[in-house]
Amino acid sequence: MKLCFALLVACLLLTACHGQDREEGVLRVGLAHMPATLDPRFATDAASVRVQELLHRGLLRLDESFHLQGDLATGWGQPEPLLWRFTLRPGLHFSDGTPLTAADVAATLSAVLNPALASPLRAGFAAVRQVEAEGRGVVLIHLKRPDASLLTRLTLGILPASIAALPQQARTTTGCGAYRVRLWDQHGLTLERVDLHSRVRVIHFTAVKDPVTRLLKLTRGELDFVQNDLPPHLLSYVRKQASLTMQTRPSTTFSYIGLNLQDKRLKDVRVRRALALALDRNTLKRALFADLPVLAETVLTPAHWAATKLPRIPFDPKLAETLLDQAGMRRGADGIRFSLNYRTSTDPARLQLATAVAAMWRRIGIDVHIESLEWGGFYARIKQGDFQVFSLAWVGSSDPDIYRWILHSSMWPPHGSNRGRYANPQVDAWLDQAAESASQQQRQLLYARVEKQMHADMVYIPLWYDPVIAVSGPRVKGFRPQPNGSLLGLKDIFLTESKSDR
C-alpha cells in the first residue's frame, strides 16, 4: 500500500504544473466534507461550525482555557438572579454594511427558541424565557431558572433580524465576522474578507473526501491548507515533504470506551476497573495513531478551568486478573472468564482500535466478539443504550455541563446521553448545584468532585485526546492550531507569493 501510494505521488508530481496561475491573497483549503449549513442557528457538524466562525460572531467567545471573553458584547452581568444584561460594542456592522443592534441579537436568540424553526440548538437555551432589546445597545435575557452554562452557548453567531425571522438559510448568509460569502457552487465555497486590506483576502474551501487525494493536491500546490481527517499511516509521508509543514496539538475531542453499567457483569466496578487496567494505552496510540494522542483521564482537557488533576490509570494486567478473581469471575477450563460484545462502526481506524483492545482483554481471559455496523445503525444503537461495550469520542467538549448530560440519572436514554445508565445520587446533587451556581469557583469545586467520583466509579474507560493535525503548504506562514480545531486563525496568517506562484 505504501509503495503504491509513493508511486502515485511520484507520477502526479512529475505531471503537475507547479506554476499555476492564481489570484494573489487567495488561500485554498481542502475539507473532507463541505459544511452542511452556513446558518449559525443550525450548525452542528464540525465543518459547518468551523467555517461559520469566519462569517459570524457571538455575544461572547471562549479563550484557550475556556474562559469567557467579550466578542460583540463589551460587558455583561446579572442585575437579578434570573436576568442577564449585555452591553454591545458601539459601531458594529454586518458584512453588508447595515448596523448591528440589540434587536438583531434578540431576534437571533428568539428564533432559536421558536419551536417552529426546529433549531437543533434549542435545547441548550431551554432555561431562557425571553430575549429583548433595551434600546440599540443593550440585550436582556430573562430566565425561567438559573443556568450557569448559558453564557458558554452565547458564542452563537448573530444574524440580522430580517434573516433571523426566516427558515434556515443553508447556503447564503449575512454575518458580522471577518468574511462574507462570495460564491458557493459546484467548485466549492468562496469567502471574501470584509476588510479588503487583509493579507488573506479570499478563502476558497473545496471538498476532497479522499485523504490521499487531499494530500496530493496539497503537495502539488492545488491546496494550501488541510486540517484533520488524515489517517495516521499518511503522516510519515507528510513529514518527508520539505514543502509541507505539519503541526499537531491535543484537541478537545475525548476518545473513550463506553460501558453498560446495568449489565450483569459490568455493573461490578471491579470488572470495569480490570478492563481499564488491561489496556496498554501507550502501545495503542503508538501503534494505531502515530503516537500523536495525549492520554486522558476525563472528558475535559487539563487546560480547562473546570478540570482537576486525576491519577493516571496504569497498565497492570496482573492487578486486572486479581480484581476479576475477587469479583468471582475466574477462568474456566478453557481459560475464559466470560464474553463481551464490543460494538463499533465500520470506520477502519475504529475497527483497528476495537481489534487491538479485544486482543488485550483476551489476555486476561475475556472473550470479545466485535460487532461492526455501518455508522447510522451503530450510532442509533449506542444512543438507545443498546450495547455492552463500545468506543466513541466526545467531540469539542468545552462546557463542563457535559458531565450533567452524560452522568446525571435523569439523562438516561432517550432523555440524554448517560448511555451507560450510571446512577449516583451524590453526583446528581453536585451536578444540579453546579448547573445553578453563579460562582465559577464553586462550580470548579463541584466539577472536581464529579470528575473524581466518575474516575473512581470507572463510568467510562478513558483513552486519549485526539490530536489536531494541521498541514500547510509553502505559502502559509503563522498558523497555530487550536485545541477545538477552530479555523479562525486562518484570517491572520501570512500568505507568501513567490515568482512561481504568478
GUZARO-980809 format. One record per residue (C-alpha): residue number from 1; residue in three letters; x, y, z. Coordinates in nm, 3 decimals. Example, Ala and Ser with C-alpha at 12.3 -4.5 7.8 and 13.67 -1.06 7.14 Angstrom:
BEGIN
   pos   code        c1        c2        c3
     1    Ala     1.230    -0.450     0.780
     2    Ser     1.367    -0.106     0.714
END
This chain:
BEGIN
   pos   code        c1        c2        c3
     1    Met     0.000     0.000     0.000
     2    Lys     0.278     0.242     0.092
     3    Leu     0.470     0.159    -0.229
     4    Cys     0.160     0.220    -0.443
     5    Phe     0.100     0.549    -0.267
     6    Ala     0.461     0.660    -0.324
     7    Leu     0.445     0.571    -0.696
     8    Leu     0.118     0.761    -0.734
     9    Val     0.272     1.064    -0.568
    10    Ala     0.576     1.050    -0.797
    11    Cys     0.366     1.025    -1.111
    12    Leu     0.142     1.311    -1.016
    13    Leu     0.433     1.531    -0.917
    14    Leu     0.606     1.471    -1.249
    15    Thr     0.296     1.570    -1.443
    16    Ala     0.187     1.855    -1.220
    17    Cys     0.217     2.213    -1.326
    18    His     0.364     2.391    -1.025
    19    Gly     0.338     2.734    -1.180
    20    Gln    -0.039     2.751    -1.192
    21    Asp    -0.181     3.100    -1.214
    22    Arg    -0.364     3.204    -0.902
    23    Glu    -0.517     3.513    -0.757
    24    Glu    -0.293     3.683    -0.504
    25    Gly    -0.417     3.673    -0.147
    26    Val    -0.629     3.361    -0.204
    27    Leu    -0.599     3.076     0.048
    28    Arg    -0.718     2.736    -0.075
    29    Val    -0.839     2.499     0.197
    30    Gly    -0.926     2.132     0.149
    31    Leu    -1.209     1.983     0.357
    32    Ala    -1.318     1.622     0.387
    33    His    -1.678     1.742     0.371
    34    Met    -1.838     2.074     0.286
    35    Pro    -2.041     2.248     0.558
    36    Ala    -2.399     2.131     0.591
    37    Thr    -2.510     2.489     0.657
    38    Leu    -2.381     2.844     0.696
    39    Asp    -2.670     2.928     0.929
    40    Pro    -2.540     2.953     1.290
    41    Arg    -2.885     2.854     1.419
    42    Phe    -2.838     2.509     1.260
    43    Ala    -2.461     2.450     1.262
    44    Thr    -2.383     2.127     1.449
    45    Asp    -2.143     1.934     1.222
    46    Ala    -1.772     2.013     1.251
    47    Ala    -1.732     2.163     0.902
    48    Ser    -2.029     2.398     0.950
    49    Val    -1.911     2.513     1.292
    50    Arg    -1.556     2.579     1.169
    51    Val    -1.650     2.769     0.853
    52    Gln    -1.924     2.978     1.011
    53    Glu    -1.674     3.112     1.269
    54    Leu    -1.524     3.311     0.982
    55    Leu    -1.865     3.454     0.891
    56    His    -2.032     3.515     1.226
    57    Arg    -1.964     3.645     1.576
    58    Gly    -2.150     3.592     1.901
    59    Leu    -2.202     3.796     2.215
    60    Leu    -1.917     3.605     2.381
    61    Arg    -1.625     3.380     2.288
    62    Leu    -1.410     3.127     2.472
    63    Asp    -1.034     3.163     2.510
    64    Glu    -0.788     2.870     2.511
    65    Ser    -0.863     2.795     2.877
    66    Phe    -1.237     2.815     2.801
    67    His    -1.285     3.133     3.000
    68    Leu    -1.547     3.369     2.862
    69    Gln    -1.434     3.679     2.676
    70    Gly    -1.639     3.953     2.519
    71    Asp    -1.695     3.945     2.143
    72    Leu    -1.990     4.157     2.032
    73    Ala    -2.053     4.237     2.399
    74    Thr    -1.820     4.462     2.597
    75    Gly    -1.980     4.384     2.931
    76    Trp    -2.238     4.161     3.094
    77    Gly    -2.382     4.098     3.437
    78    Gln    -2.677     3.973     3.641
    79    Pro    -2.872     4.260     3.798
    80    Glu    -3.122     3.996     3.913
    81    Pro    -3.086     3.619     3.967
    82    Leu    -3.294     3.540     3.656
    83    Leu    -3.179     3.826     3.435
    84    Trp    -2.866     3.876     3.224
    85    Arg    -2.779     4.218     3.080
    86    Phe    -2.534     4.256     2.789
    87    Thr    -2.389     4.581     2.656
    88    Leu    -2.288     4.578     2.288
    89    Arg    -1.978     4.732     2.140
    90    Pro    -2.051     5.060     1.963
    91    Gly    -2.022     5.085     1.585
    92    Leu    -2.092     4.720     1.499
    93    His    -2.195     4.637     1.141
    94    Phe    -2.289     4.331     0.939
    95    Ser    -2.090     4.240     0.629
    96    Asp    -2.343     4.421     0.406
    97    Gly    -2.279     4.746     0.593
    98    Thr    -2.602     4.759     0.794
    99    Pro    -2.567     4.840     1.165
   100    Leu    -2.586     4.557     1.418
   101    Thr    -2.810     4.641     1.712
   102    Ala    -2.962     4.474     2.016
   103    Ala    -3.273     4.400     1.807
   104    Asp    -3.067     4.167     1.584
   105    Val    -2.931     3.979     1.887
   106    Ala    -3.279     3.944     2.035
   107    Ala    -3.421     3.825     1.702
   108    Thr    -3.150     3.560     1.655
   109    Leu    -3.182     3.414     2.004
   110    Ser    -3.563     3.429     1.989
   111    Ala    -3.556     3.240     1.660
   112    Val    -3.356     2.958     1.822
   113    Leu    -3.618     2.944     2.099
   114    Asn    -3.903     2.924     1.846
   115    Pro    -4.020     2.561     1.820
   116    Ala    -4.145     2.625     1.466
   117    Leu    -3.788     2.688     1.348
   118    Ala    -3.676     2.349     1.486
   119    Ser    -3.322     2.462     1.560
   120    Pro    -3.110     2.172     1.691
   121    Leu    -2.962     2.421     1.940
   122    Arg    -3.295     2.497     2.106
   123    Ala    -3.245     2.252     2.395
   124    Gly    -2.932     2.440     2.502
   125    Phe    -3.144     2.752     2.561
   126    Ala    -3.426     2.577     2.749
   127    Ala    -3.372     2.796     3.056
   128    Val    -3.438     3.117     2.858
   129    Arg    -3.787     3.266     2.894
   130    Gln    -3.749     3.575     2.677
   131    Val    -3.489     3.788     2.499
   132    Glu    -3.546     4.158     2.443
   133    Ala    -3.362     4.467     2.323
   134    Glu    -3.326     4.768     2.550
   135    Gly    -3.254     5.046     2.306
   136    Arg    -2.993     4.983     2.036
   137    Gly    -2.707     4.872     2.257
   138    Val    -2.839     4.654     2.541
   139    Val    -2.972     4.298     2.533
   140    Leu    -3.175     4.148     2.819
   141    Ile    -3.208     3.771     2.863
   142    His    -3.481     3.664     3.106
   143    Leu    -3.452     3.312     3.251
   144    Lys    -3.706     3.061     3.378
   145    Arg    -3.445     2.911     3.608
   146    Pro    -3.073     2.955     3.681
   147    Asp    -2.845     2.815     3.410
   148    Ala    -2.471     2.854     3.470
   149    Ser    -2.388     2.714     3.124
   150    Leu    -2.595     2.965     2.930
   151    Leu    -2.302     3.202     2.874
   152    Thr    -2.100     2.932     2.702
   153    Arg    -2.377     2.896     2.444
   154    Leu    -2.381     3.269     2.370
   155    Thr    -2.095     3.218     2.126
   156    Leu    -2.382     3.160     1.879
   157    Gly    -2.341     3.375     1.566
   158    Ile    -2.577     3.672     1.536
   159    Leu    -2.786     3.731     1.222
   160    Pro    -2.970     4.040     1.102
   161    Ala    -3.326     4.042     1.237
   162    Ser    -3.459     4.018     0.880
   163    Ile    -3.278     3.685     0.827
   164    Ala    -3.339     3.554     1.179
   165    Ala    -3.714     3.563     1.106
   166    Leu    -3.669     3.327     0.808
   167    Pro    -3.632     2.947     0.792
   168    Gln    -3.281     2.800     0.763
   169    Gln    -3.055     2.978     0.515
   170    Ala    -2.806     2.700     0.449
   171    Arg    -2.603     2.835     0.156
   172    Thr    -2.639     3.213     0.190
   173    Thr    -2.593     3.422     0.499
   174    Thr    -2.508     3.767     0.630
   175    Gly    -2.291     3.785     0.937
   176    Cys    -2.069     4.026     1.125
   177    Gly    -1.750     3.819     1.107
   178    Ala    -1.425     3.878     0.922
   179    Tyr    -1.554     3.729     0.594
   180    Arg    -1.868     3.720     0.382
   181    Val    -1.989     3.471     0.123
   182    Arg    -1.881     3.548    -0.232
   183    Leu    -1.996     3.228    -0.403
   184    Trp    -2.094     2.868    -0.329
   185    Asp    -2.117     2.649    -0.637
   186    Gln    -2.005     2.308    -0.763
   187    His    -1.641     2.416    -0.734
   188    Gly    -1.662     2.497    -0.365
   189    Leu    -1.730     2.777    -0.120
   190    Thr    -1.554     3.113    -0.158
   191    Leu    -1.538     3.369     0.121
   192    Glu    -1.402     3.722     0.083
   193    Arg    -1.266     3.946     0.354
   194    Val    -1.492     4.231     0.459
   195    Asp    -1.178     4.440     0.516
   196    Leu    -1.008     4.402     0.177
   197    His    -0.676     4.526     0.314
   198    Ser    -0.619     4.193     0.489
   199    Arg    -0.335     3.960     0.388
   200    Val    -0.584     3.676     0.327
   201    Arg    -0.843     3.846     0.107
   202    Val    -1.018     3.529    -0.010
   203    Ile    -1.057     3.178     0.136
   204    His    -1.174     2.905    -0.101
   205    Phe    -1.297     2.579     0.051
   206    Thr    -1.300     2.265    -0.163
   207    Ala    -1.438     1.924    -0.066
   208    Val    -1.183     1.646    -0.118
   209    Lys    -1.320     1.340     0.056
   210    Asp    -1.026     1.107     0.000
   211    Pro    -0.734     1.195     0.234
   212    Val    -0.471     1.067    -0.010
   213    Thr    -0.604     1.293    -0.285
   214    Arg    -0.624     1.582    -0.039
   215    Leu    -0.255     1.545     0.049
   216    Leu    -0.153     1.508    -0.314
   217    Lys    -0.332     1.831    -0.401
   218    Leu    -0.151     1.998    -0.113
   219    Thr     0.185     1.867    -0.232
   220    Arg     0.114     1.979    -0.590
   221    Gly     0.019     2.329    -0.478
   222    Glu    -0.351     2.295    -0.565
   223    Leu    -0.434     2.341    -0.196
   224    Asp    -0.260     2.548     0.071
   225    Phe    -0.401     2.403     0.391
   226    Val    -0.578     2.098     0.535
   227    Gln    -0.667     2.008     0.892
   228    Asn    -0.767     1.673     1.045
   229    Asp    -0.938     1.381     0.871
   230    Leu    -0.591     1.241     0.796
   231    Pro    -0.526     0.873     0.877
   232    Pro    -0.206     0.806     1.074
   233    His    -0.046     0.593     0.800
   234    Leu    -0.021     0.904     0.578
   235    Leu     0.160     1.119     0.832
   236    Ser     0.503     0.966     0.764
   237    Tyr     0.462     1.079     0.403
   238    Val     0.373     1.431     0.517
   239    Arg     0.682     1.451     0.738
   240    Lys     0.906     1.365     0.441
   241    Gln     0.777     1.651     0.225
   242    Ala     1.007     1.951     0.254
   243    Ser     0.735     2.178     0.112
   244    Leu     0.482     2.086     0.381
   245    Thr     0.461     2.190     0.745
   246    Met     0.272     1.967     0.988
   247    Gln     0.164     2.090     1.331
   248    Thr    -0.014     1.884     1.593
   249    Arg    -0.180     1.971     1.921
   250    Pro    -0.400     1.785     2.170
   251    Ser    -0.763     1.858     2.093
   252    Thr    -1.081     1.879     2.297
   253    Thr    -1.203     1.552     2.141
   254    Phe    -1.209     1.285     2.411
   255    Ser    -1.190     0.923     2.293
   256    Tyr    -1.324     0.661     2.531
   257    Ile    -1.470     0.314     2.574
   258    Gly    -1.832     0.314     2.687
   259    Leu    -1.971     0.053     2.926
   260    Asn    -2.324    -0.058     3.012
   261    Leu    -2.331    -0.026     3.390
   262    Gln    -2.658    -0.218     3.410
   263    Asp    -2.502    -0.528     3.252
   264    Lys    -2.488    -0.822     3.495
   265    Arg    -2.107    -0.831     3.481
   266    Leu    -2.014    -0.472     3.404
   267    Lys    -2.220    -0.336     3.694
   268    Asp    -1.934    -0.451     3.923
   269    Val    -1.682    -0.168     3.941
   270    Arg    -1.401    -0.423     3.989
   271    Val    -1.475    -0.564     3.645
   272    Arg    -1.480    -0.219     3.486
   273    Arg    -1.151    -0.128     3.653
   274    Ala    -0.998    -0.457     3.540
   275    Leu    -1.089    -0.378     3.180
   276    Ala    -0.919    -0.040     3.213
   277    Leu    -0.605    -0.183     3.377
   278    Ala    -0.569    -0.442     3.100
   279    Leu    -0.532    -0.174     2.830
   280    Asp    -0.183    -0.059     2.734
   281    Arg    -0.294     0.280     2.609
   282    Asn     0.057     0.394     2.522
   283    Thr     0.104     0.096     2.291
   284    Leu    -0.237     0.153     2.134
   285    Lys    -0.173     0.515     2.048
   286    Arg     0.177     0.442     1.918
   287    Ala     0.069     0.151     1.702
   288    Leu    -0.257     0.290     1.572
   289    Phe    -0.233     0.668     1.585
   290    Ala     0.134     0.755     1.525
   291    Asp     0.176     0.831     1.899
   292    Leu     0.003     1.168     1.849
   293    Pro    -0.285     1.145     2.101
   294    Val    -0.232     1.257     2.462
   295    Leu    -0.357     1.018     2.729
   296    Ala    -0.674     1.136     2.903
   297    Glu    -0.836     1.057     3.237
   298    Thr    -1.162     1.252     3.191
   299    Val    -1.363     1.442     2.932
   300    Leu    -1.233     1.797     2.984
   301    Thr    -0.873     1.872     2.886
   302    Pro    -0.626     1.966     3.163
   303    Ala    -0.622     2.325     3.031
   304    His    -0.991     2.373     3.107
   305    Trp    -1.076     2.585     3.412
   306    Ala    -1.313     2.314     3.539
   307    Ala    -1.064     2.027     3.503
   308    Thr    -0.897     1.862     3.801
   309    Lys    -0.582     1.650     3.815
   310    Leu    -0.663     1.280     3.832
   311    Pro    -0.433     0.980     3.886
   312    Arg    -0.320     0.804     3.571
   313    Ile    -0.477     0.462     3.512
   314    Pro    -0.174     0.230     3.482
   315    Phe    -0.129    -0.071     3.258
   316    Asp    -0.141    -0.355     3.512
   317    Pro    -0.282    -0.682     3.373
   318    Lys    -0.185    -0.875     3.689
   319    Leu    -0.395    -0.648     3.907
   320    Ala    -0.672    -0.674     3.647
   321    Glu    -0.674    -1.053     3.683
   322    Thr    -0.677    -1.024     4.063
   323    Leu    -0.981    -0.793     4.052
   324    Leu    -1.166    -1.032     3.823
   325    Asp    -1.091    -1.322     4.058
   326    Gln    -1.219    -1.116     4.352
   327    Ala    -1.537    -1.042     4.156
   328    Gly    -1.597    -1.418     4.127
   329    Met    -1.520    -1.430     3.757
   330    Arg    -1.242    -1.686     3.747
   331    Arg    -1.105    -1.853     3.437
   332    Gly    -1.281    -2.166     3.320
   333    Ala    -1.110    -2.481     3.194
   334    Asp    -1.076    -2.312     2.855
   335    Gly    -0.913    -2.006     3.014
   336    Ile    -1.220    -1.786     2.951
   337    Arg    -1.387    -1.591     3.230
   338    Phe    -1.683    -1.452     3.034
   339    Ser    -1.770    -1.299     2.694
   340    Leu    -1.837    -0.939     2.590
   341    Asn    -1.995    -0.790     2.279
   342    Tyr    -1.795    -0.489     2.153
   343    Arg    -1.987    -0.266     1.913
   344    Thr    -1.806    -0.033     1.677
   345    Ser    -1.852     0.132     1.338
   346    Thr    -1.709     0.018     1.006
   347    Asp    -1.458     0.305     1.009
   348    Pro    -1.116     0.137     0.957
   349    Ala    -0.946     0.326     1.242
   350    Arg    -1.227     0.242     1.485
   351    Leu    -1.226    -0.121     1.375
   352    Gln    -0.849    -0.144     1.426
   353    Leu    -0.886     0.003     1.773
   354    Ala    -1.159    -0.245     1.865
   355    Thr    -0.946    -0.534     1.739
   356    Ala    -0.643    -0.425     1.942
   357    Val    -0.849    -0.367     2.258
   358    Ala    -1.015    -0.707     2.221
   359    Ala    -0.674    -0.874     2.194
   360    Met    -0.561    -0.712     2.520
   361    Trp    -0.878    -0.818     2.702
   362    Arg    -0.844    -1.175     2.577
   363    Arg    -0.509    -1.191     2.759
   364    Ile    -0.693    -1.155     3.091
   365    Gly    -0.947    -1.423     2.999
   366    Ile    -1.229    -1.219     2.844
   367    Asp    -1.360    -1.342     2.512
   368    Val    -1.459    -1.046     2.296
   369    His    -1.694    -1.055     1.999
   370    Ile    -1.656    -0.745     1.775
   371    Glu    -1.975    -0.634     1.604
   372    Ser    -1.902    -0.384     1.327
   373    Leu    -2.201    -0.184     1.199
   374    Glu    -2.239     0.093     0.944
   375    Trp    -2.241     0.433     1.114
   376    Gly    -2.616     0.500     1.118
   377    Gly    -2.709     0.163     1.267
   378    Phe    -2.418     0.168     1.512
   379    Tyr    -2.488     0.519     1.642
   380    Ala    -2.862     0.453     1.671
   381    Arg    -2.796     0.156     1.899
   382    Ile    -2.546     0.347     2.111
   383    Lys    -2.786     0.640     2.158
   384    Gln    -3.052     0.393     2.272
   385    Gly    -2.814     0.238     2.525
   386    Asp    -2.822    -0.094     2.337
   387    Phe    -2.470    -0.229     2.398
   388    Gln    -2.232    -0.394     2.640
   389    Val    -1.915    -0.217     2.526
   390    Phe    -1.846     0.039     2.252
   391    Ser    -1.586     0.301     2.157
   392    Leu    -1.658     0.657     2.052
   393    Ala    -1.543     1.014     2.112
   394    Trp    -1.696     1.328     2.261
   395    Val    -1.606     1.599     2.009
   396    Gly    -1.514     1.954     2.108
   397    Ser    -1.608     1.937     2.476
   398    Ser    -1.580     2.291     2.613
   399    Asp    -1.874     2.325     2.852
   400    Pro    -1.838     2.140     3.186
   401    Asp    -2.214     2.088     3.183
   402    Ile    -2.135     1.792     2.955
   403    Tyr    -2.093     1.597     3.280
   404    Arg    -2.461     1.654     3.355
   405    Trp    -2.553     1.535     3.006
   406    Ile    -2.354     1.211     3.035
   407    Leu    -2.370     1.129     3.412
   408    His    -2.695     1.256     3.561
   409    Ser    -2.951     0.983     3.631
   410    Ser    -3.220     1.194     3.461
   411    Met    -3.021     1.172     3.138
   412    Trp    -3.066     0.802     3.067
   413    Pro    -3.169     0.741     2.703
   414    Pro    -3.379     0.875     2.540
   415    His    -3.365     1.189     2.760
   416    Gly    -2.990     1.246     2.744
   417    Ser    -2.654     1.084     2.679
   418    Asn    -2.600     0.890     3.001
   419    Arg    -2.590     0.585     2.775
   420    Gly    -2.423     0.356     3.027
   421    Arg    -2.710     0.427     3.272
   422    Tyr    -2.489     0.546     3.556
   423    Ala    -2.676     0.644     3.873
   424    Asn    -2.522     0.810     4.177
   425    Pro    -2.745     1.040     4.388
   426    Gln    -2.444     1.232     4.522
   427    Val    -2.316     1.301     4.170
   428    Asp    -2.666     1.411     4.068
   429    Ala    -2.671     1.659     4.357
   430    Trp    -2.329     1.803     4.266
   431    Leu    -2.432     1.840     3.902
   432    Asp    -2.758     2.013     3.998
   433    Gln    -2.569     2.257     4.220
   434    Ala    -2.308     2.328     3.951
   435    Ala    -2.576     2.392     3.688
   436    Glu    -2.730     2.668     3.902
   437    Ser    -2.426     2.824     4.069
   438    Ala    -2.328     3.174     3.964
   439    Ser    -1.979     3.129     4.114
   440    Gln    -1.714     2.982     3.885
   441    Gln    -1.502     2.894     4.189
   442    Gln    -1.787     2.694     4.341
   443    Arg    -1.859     2.525     4.008
   444    Gln    -1.491     2.431     3.978
   445    Leu    -1.501     2.261     4.320
   446    Leu    -1.822     2.077     4.235
   447    Tyr    -1.696     1.955     3.899
   448    Ala    -1.373     1.838     4.064
   449    Arg    -1.582     1.616     4.292
   450    Val    -1.779     1.488     3.992
   451    Glu    -1.463     1.407     3.796
   452    Lys    -1.303     1.224     4.089
   453    Gln    -1.617     1.018     4.151
   454    Met    -1.657     0.944     3.781
   455    His    -1.296     0.825     3.773
   456    Ala    -1.340     0.611     4.087
   457    Asp    -1.660     0.453     3.953
   458    Met    -1.499     0.392     3.611
   459    Val    -1.807     0.514     3.428
   460    Tyr    -1.603     0.528     3.108
   461    Ile    -1.264     0.387     3.022
   462    Pro    -1.073     0.699     2.916
   463    Leu    -0.835     0.666     2.623
   464    Trp    -0.691     0.996     2.498
   465    Tyr    -0.747     1.338     2.347
   466    Asp    -0.734     1.307     1.971
   467    Pro    -0.480     1.536     1.804
   468    Val    -0.550     1.838     1.587
   469    Ile    -0.336     1.786     1.277
   470    Ala    -0.279     2.091     1.057
   471    Val    -0.076     2.063     0.736
   472    Ser     0.026     2.377     0.547
   473    Gly     0.181     2.430     0.207
   474    Pro     0.478     2.662     0.149
   475    Arg     0.264     2.976     0.103
   476    Val     0.115     2.958     0.455
   477    Lys     0.305     3.111     0.746
   478    Gly     0.195     3.173     1.102
   479    Phe    -0.098     2.938     1.153
   480    Arg    -0.131     2.793     1.503
   481    Pro    -0.374     2.503     1.553
   482    Gln    -0.631     2.540     1.830
   483    Pro    -0.748     2.264     2.068
   484    Asn    -1.106     2.296     1.942
   485    Gly    -0.999     2.273     1.576
   486    Ser    -1.101     2.632     1.503
   487    Leu    -1.002     2.774     1.163
   488    Leu    -1.043     3.134     1.278
   489    Gly    -0.666     3.176     1.286
   490    Leu    -0.655     3.149     0.906
   491    Lys    -0.764     3.513     0.884
   492    Asp    -0.439     3.628     1.043
   493    Ile    -0.180     3.414     0.864
   494    Phe     0.084     3.536     0.620
   495    Leu     0.050     3.425     0.258
   496    Thr     0.376     3.439     0.067
   497    Glu     0.361     3.491    -0.308
   498    Ser     0.671     3.354    -0.486
   499    Lys     0.751     3.425    -0.850
   500    Ser     0.646     3.073    -0.943
   501    Asp     0.303     3.139    -0.799
   502    Arg     0.224     3.405    -1.056
END
